[in-house]
Amino acid sequence: MAEGILEKFKGCMLGLAIGDALGMPVEGLTAKEIRETVGQVRDMRSPASGHFHFGLKTGQFTDDTEETLILAESMLESYGFSGDKFSEKMMDWGKSWALDESLNRGVGLATKASLEAMRSGIPWQESGARIPTCGSAMRVAPIGLLYHCDLGMVSRYAELQSISTHCSSAARAASVAIASGVALGLKDFPKSSILSMVSSLAARVDRDFSQRLQWAGNLLEMNPDEALEAIGNSPDVYETVPAAFYCYLRFTPEEALVAAASAGGDTDSIASIAGALIGASFGTSWIPQRWRSVLEGRDNIEAVASRLAKMSIILCGGDA
């Protein structure tokens, strides 16, 4: 296996988890509140007392990374994407925090409702909520990794993994954009080309989302604080996903995650999506040791990435 492709798989999965852990303790705060309390988010930290993530430790991640790993592990077990296996593993995960709320690391309302629907017997193809939040987009990176040689397959499976919890056209389009961005980053496309290509792919699913993504890419000459404020930072895919792409496009890798985690609002999702895109493009060399050393489950995340890389080479017929 080429060392470069393996490092990009690891970079994508580590970047996603690191962004998640970096943004976790300030999720829900405004950008102004973050500036006034911690300044820029440059280091891992634990949440303050009273924060809804209080109890998580420095370097721990949220449901963003948990769901990403569930998706990746389901594909490894099924030798490719299987909606049945993925929904089964999601329901098992949901049972754990339904029985012990302390295990719930910020699961969104759409995902909760969809898992309850599945447990009641509704098929996963019909269980998704029509809410354009980013719960399915934030976890989709493994699809882009595994099927990176075929953007048609990337788009198809990105949508399929979305519909079990988020079936709106915007949520599906956002999943297509992120998975395609990961795939194109692996293949060394320049960032400007990636934005154009993923916007085109997303437009086949939801034109309004595609236009919003392209608009965010037109703000790169603007003051970053003003640009991120204009884009927005809510869990809505019309804000979270363009904000993540903006950070990826505008900054160097480390500074992109700092900006994403400091943007306010849904900081863990913005930073995790940006981290996945950055890692797929640049591998692992950009990741500071101060982040890598405290990341929860780092060895397992790297192991999952390695297994995905090996399977991808087989599925892609050696075209890595």
Secondary structure, 3 states (H helix, E strand, C coil): CCHHHHHHHHHHHHHHHHHHHHHHHHCCCCHHHHHHHCCCCCCCCCCCCCCCCCCCCCCCCCHHHHHHHHHHHHHHHHCCCCHHHHHHHHHHHHHHHHHCHHHCCCCCHHHHHHHHHHHCCCCHHHCCECCCECCCCCCCHHHHHHCCCCHHHHHHHHHHHHHCCECCHHHHHHHHHHHHHHHHHHCCCCHHHHHHHHHHHHHCCCHHHHHHHHHHHCCCCCCHHHHHHHHCCCCEHHHHHHHHHHHHHHCCHHHHHHHHHCCCCCHHHHHHHHHHHHHHHHCCCCCCHHHHCCCCCHHHHHHHHHHHHHHHHHHCCCCC
